[in-house]
């Protein structure tokens, strides 16, 4: 069979499938593929605001940045800033995902039973999800306001000194984590509740008949039953939290100083906030972030596979 | 919940009732814990709503509204560019949702029903694009949109948002289509419909809950996106809501009154869409996340 014939035959059989996926492939190719290649390329140059191709009035200035090999990576990896930010990003991700998952699991278990007012509780608890995240973040900024915010006023009512929620490095870290957990619990709750309802009730009855206590039932029926759902939501929420831009950007702008700056917001700052805008270093940060995430995903999948997960 | 089939009650309740019988302290403890959680969840949005009805100078008073006023709302609607931002957001989000749901559905359907060369790489691509940090893409994307003349254009943002929403949605739609029996497709083929006809006339109507969930997800993602919107849209008249809201409270101004009113107006459509879609949400998410 010649190649032409084979191509024609493949087209004949698969043309409708290919047509159906074409828009997605096209969009992803143009908007993610090209920028990604370009981003990797930029990270190997010394591009910044002053030397990229640009138009000033009617004058067109050509690009004058040059290829510098791995210099950016060397600079970023030997500079302490990257490691500081990475350390905090890890604390942030683990803290947020861990707390969100624990709270979500607890609440899902509380709701997964006959209970007066169940619908009300469920609706109230998923409310944070219904509101756009940036609105909630602004609201929290208002609540956290050091001089006039309601939180400090309430504390003052109890005779406690004002807490510098967003102005002290340590408090700011706790505050941003709290907001992100508040935002993330509803998703966990809904996903885990879905997982819980799919566990057959007969299993619990059988276990109870065999004399298993509540904790044993939880460990031996609930946890294994939730494994498929929870492994997926934990992976997703790790990736989302690692890349969580709006919470930190809008709540503290990475401050005070750069105490709450995670990798993603710092990279954004390098190319859009700082002056002069340093495109190449920002791109290098981006590539490093992507590499880190890929490693996390691969390791996580390996670990799951070892436990006999199909996913 | 007891479900009745043909008038017969499921035999389960006898056993479950026993399990669900709690001692009184346990019951009280359960309700106390849930009430605390519900208060924590509801308080911030509620406080936002309350504050928006206070006169501007009282924005930070601790009490409930003493001088009820719509001044913040009228100020935001009449004296700021808010309506322009709202219109920009509606255009961007509307286009993103319609296009996003449509191409996520066709892709999900193709991946669910056909075995074709390039399918596995495509699945991987959809999974991996979800992890792409904004930071790697944003500068090159900025340059790309600039060279295409799409900066400050709704179309630029729409295309960008599609890449955020579509991979996850296509993945979820695949889970949905997997639950629809293949016999339906076959009956369509017997009746002489081509694959597109089968998809459009038979399968898509059955997948309505899935479409609702993906539509909801796309809507919420686009409505609440901040990073791209702040970077690609500049100039008062081009901002979307996420960018516009930042202009009320920043290092120069502190107009919390207007901020709260604007925030409430922004949150209402999102909450309505959410209320509409939340029935399907549990089913949609579990279908999408447990099947891979």
Interface residues (C-beta under 8 A of the other chain):
Chain A: X10 X13 X14 X16 X17 X18 X20 X21 X23 X24 X25 X27 X28 X30 X31 X32 X34 X35 X36 X38 X39 X42 X52 X103 X107 X110 X111 X113 X114 X115 X116 X117 X120 X121 X124 X125 X126 X127 X128 X129 X130 X131 X132 X133 X134 X135 X136 X138 X139 X140 X141 X142 X143 X145 X148 X149 X150 X153 X154 X182 X185 X186 X190 X191 X193 X194 X195 X197 X198 X201 X202 X204 X205 X208 X228 X229 X232 X233 X236 X239 X242 X243 X245 X246 X249 X250 X263 X264 X267 X268 X271 X272 X279 X282 X283 X285 X286 X287 X289 X290 X293 X294 X297 X310 X311
Chain B: X1 X12 X15 X16 X18 X19 X20 X30 X31 X33 X34 X37 X38 X40 X41 X42 X44 X45 X47 X48 X51 X59 X60 X62 X103 X104 X106 X107 X109 X110 X111 X114 X116 X117 X118 X119 X122 X125 X126 X128 X129 X130 X131 X132 X133 X134 X135 X136 X137 X138 X139 X140 X141 X143 X144 X159 X160 X162 X163 X166 X167 X170 X194 X195 X196 X199 X220 X223 X224 X226 X227 X230 X231 X242 X245 X246 X249 X256 X259 X260 X263 X266 X267 X270 X271 X274 X275 X278 X281 X282 X283 X285 X286 X289 X290 X292
